[in-house]
Amino acid sequence: MMDQQEIVVEEVGTNKGGEDTDNDLPFVFTHGLLGFEKLGPIYYWRGVKKCLSKIGCKAFFVTVPPTGSVAERAAALKEALIEIMALQAEEMQPSKKKVKLVNGMALSGQKEGQKKRNTPSLLRKGLLSEQQIFQEFTESLNGDSNSLEQHNNDNRPIRKVHLIAHSMGGLDARYMISVLGGHKYVYSLTTLSTPHYGSKVASYLLENIGHKLRVEPTLRALGVPTAAFHQLTPNFAKHFNEHVLDHPEVSYFSYGGSCEDTSILSPLKWVYYYLLKHEGPNDGLVSVRSSTWGQFLGVLQENHMQQLNWNVNPFCQKSLRLFINAVKFLREEERKSVIATPLN
């Protein structure tokens, strides 16, 4: 069983009939709220690694703190990308390797010995107020922006990546790119059902389950951070979008999802109808309207989990075509850029 602190890097050579060349950029996948790379026999990106290996695509799958704040998850994502950059700098032979990465399983997502982030309310018990969430986000934003200069002094050659993020992972990626200097590492960001404008479901759950049923205080008493749940609301999204602006050197793409789950036992069924009333077509957690960012590539007729190939029918592989098509599209965009770049 693979350790959760490891990610798998699979390079496929010509002996497997791969289509990628040595000049093609690799892909990095990052998960959403409560996500993981592998949990026991369950993969978050179910079947994606095997699918991409068949078309010769090198992919990295990283993990960040499942319920950490956007700033913490973004810092963990950046640490993983730095390690990936180091790996890319080596002349690796086509092989399958397990690479130890700092992937943010610790709360603050920092390397051992690094100073932890100053987020005092994460250590307090009880409920988090919207004012606290905004204040701590602003403090993180200012602190990260002030420390960016030291990262900009790193002139090592970098081979960029295509970043694909599901759900909240898209917010982490945007913060990492725009605030933490991650544009140096990222060629493009493609988000899948990311709540760029928040989700009214998050507001509803916080009010009716987190607060009224006292679930949030219980989680915090157990040491489980809850900032992430607050950072998925429409109010926070407005604040986030005003401060985290797209970087001009990175291409932004997005997909949305819209699928009425007709199964009476589906846990997303009531959420779908709640969002349909308040935000319109949705995938059971995020509306199409909220998931639109950058160049919108289309609406997936799948719910939030089916987009990850989590299907009741094990023979249904429709979701995997999304990743194949996304890789081909991004490859074309990448090569257009190379053709359009004038030679010195």
N, C-alpha and C positions, 0 to 999 in steps of 0.2 A: 504494500500500500504506500502510495506516495505521500511524503510529509507535506503538510499544508504550507510549510515555509519554503517550498521549492516550486519553481515553475518549470515547465518542459519547453525546450526549444527544439523544434524539429526541422532540420534542414533536409530537403529532398533533392538528391542529385539527378543527373540525367538517367541513371540506371532505373529510376522509378517513373520515368516518362514525364517529369515535371516540366511546366511551361515557363517558370521564372528563370531569369538570367542572374548572373552575379551582380548586375547593376540595378536590379529591381529592389525597391525598398521593402523591408519587412513590415508585418502587421502586428500591432499590439492591441490586445483585447482587455478591457477593464469592466468590472461588474457594477451592478447597482446596489441599492440598499439591501442589507442582510445577505449580500452575495459572498461568493467563495470561488475558488478555482476547482477544487475537488473536495467533496465531503463524503468519506467512505467510498461507496461505489458510484456516487452521483456526481456528475460534472455539471457545473453551471452552464457552460457553453456545450450542451450535449451534442456530441458527434461532430462538432465543428472542426476540431483539430484533425481528426481523421479525414474529414471531407476535404479540407484545404491541402493536406499533405498529398492527396491524390492529384491535385492540379499543380503540385510543385511550389506551394506557397509556404514561406517560412512564417511561423506565427509564434508570438509570445503571449502567455496568459498570466496576468498578475492579479494579486489580491491586495485590497486596502482594508482599513478598519471597517467592519460591516455596518456599524452604527455611529461612526465618528462624524465630526463636522466636515463640511466641504473643505475647509482649509487643511484639516488633518489628513483627510483622504487624498487631497491634491498633493500634499507634501510627500506622502507615501508613494503616490504614483510617480512623482518626479524622481525619487530615489531609485525606483525600479527602472525608470528610463535611463538614468545615469549608468546603472549596471549593464543595461542592454547596450548602451553606446560603447562601453568598455569591451563588451563581448564582440560587438561588431568590428571593433578596431583590430581584433585578432584575426589572423588568417586561419580560419577553421576549415577542417576537412568535412565533407558531407557526412554527417553522422547524427545520431540522436543523443543529446546530452541533457543531463539534469543540472541546472545552474542555480546556485543559492543566491537568492535576491533579498534585499531589504524591501519587503513588500507591505509593511505597515500593519502587521497583525498585532503589534503593540499599539496602545491607545494613541500615542502621538506620532507614530510612523517614523520615528527617528532611529538612526543607527545607535548601537550601544555606546553609551558615554556621551551622546549628544544631549544638549540642554533641551528639556521638555518645553512645549509651548505654554505660555502663560494664559491658561484658560481656567480661572479660579472657580467659575460656577459649575464647571464640569465635575468639581470635587464636592459640591454642595448637594444636599439631599432636597427632596421636594420638587415643586414644579418650576419649570423655566418659563419666564415671561417673554413676550415678544420683544420687549425693550432690552432684556438681557441678551437675547439672541442677536439683535441688531448691533448692540454695543460690542459684543465679543467678535462678531464678524468684522466690524469696522476696525477693531484693534488688531485682529489678525491681518486684515488687508493692509493697514498702515505699516505693521511690522514687517510683513513679507515684502512690501514695496521698497521699504528702506534698506532691506538686506539684499536686494536684487543686484546692486552694483557689483558686489564681490563675485556673483555668478557670471556677470557679463565680462569679467576679466579673464575668463577661461577661454583660451584661443585654440584648444585642441580641435583637430578635424572631427567633424560629426557627420554621421550618416543618418539622415532623418528616417522617421517611421510614419506609417499610416496608423492613426489611432481610431479604434472602433469602440464606442462606449454605449452600454445599455443603461437606460433609466437614469438614476442619479449619477451614474458614472460620467455622464455627459457634462454635468455641472462641475464635477471634480476636474475633468479635463480642461474645461474652459478656464477655470481658476488657475490651474497649473500653467496653461499656455500664456495667459494674459498677465498674471500677477507674479508667478514664480520663474518667469523666463523660459518656460517650456517651449516657446516658439522655436528655440534653437534646435529642439529635438524632433519637432512634429511637422510633417509636410501637410497632412490633412487630418481633420477630425470629422468622423461620421457618427452621428448619434442616433440611437434606436429608441424611440418612445421616451425621450428625456423630457421631464416637465420643465421646460425652459421658462414657462410663465406660471409655474406652480400647478398644484392640483387641489381642487376643493375637497377631494377625498381626504387629503392630509389634514386640512383644517377640521373637517368633520370628526375624524378619528381622534385627533388631539383633544377636541372639546368633549366628545361623548364617551370616549374610552380612556384616553390618557388622563384626563382631568376628573371627570365625574366618577369614573370607576376606580380612580386612583392607581391606574396601571403605571403611569410615568414615575410617581414617587417610589413605587415598589421596585421598578427597574433600577432607578438611581441609587436606592438603598443597597441594591445588590452589586453596585459598581458598574452597571451597564450604561454607557453614555446615551443620551437621547436627543442631542442637538440635531442630528440628521433629520429626525421626524419634523422638527420645526422648520427646517430649511427647505422643505418641499411645499410650503404653503404659497398661495398667490402673493400675499403681502411680502414675504421674504424674497420671492422671485423678482418682484418689482425693485426692491432695494438692491438685490444682487445684480440685475441687469443694468442698473444705473452706474455701477462701479466696476463691473467686470466687462470690459469692452473687447470685441473681437480683435485679434492681432492681424494686421494687414499681410503678414508673411505666411499666414496659414489659411488653407482652404477649408470652408465649413460646409458640411452636407448633413442632411437629416432625413429620417424616415419616421412616419407615424403609423399607428395601428388602429384599426376599427373592426371589431368583430363581436357580434352579439353571441355570447356563449349560451346556447339553449339548454345546456345540462342543468337540471334542477338542483344537482348537488354541487355545482360549481361555486367556489367561494368568491368568484369575481362577478357573479350574476347580479347581485343587488347593487354592487358598486357601478357596474355598467349602466344600469338604469338611473342611478343617482347622478352620475356624470353626464349622461345623455340629456337629462333635464337641465343641468346647470352649465355644461360646456359643449354639448353636442357630441358628434361621433367620437368614440374612444375605444381603447383596448381593454377596458376593465379597470385600469388604474390611471392612465394618462390620456388626455384628449388629443385629437389630431391637431387642434389649434395650438395647444401648449407645446406639442412636440416639434413644431415647425421652426427651423433655425437655419440660417444660411441658405444654400440652394436645396430646396425641398425635392427629394427624389421619389416621393410617392407614398401611398398608404398601403400598408400590409394588411391583408384580410386575416389577421390572426390576433389572438389576445396577447396580453403582456408576457405570459410565460411561453406560449406557443412560438413566439419569435425566437426563443432560445432552443427551439426544437423539443420542448417539453410537451409531447403529445401523448394522449391516452393510447392511441393506436401506434404501436412501435414500428409499424411499416410505413407510417406517414413521415416522409422526409421533405415535405414542401418547404419548410423553413430553411433547410440547408441550401436551397437554390438562391435564397436571398444573399447568403454570404459569398457564394460563387459569383453571382452577378455583381455584388458590391466590389469584390476584388477585381473583376475584369474592368468595371467602370473606373475604379481608382487607378488601375494600371494605365488605362488610356489617358486619363488626366495627367498622370505622371509623365508619360511619354510625350504628350502635347507640349508640356512645359519644357522638356529637354529640347524638342524641335524648335520651339519658339525662342529659346535662349541663344543670343548671338555669340559666336565664337570670338575669343580675344585674338 
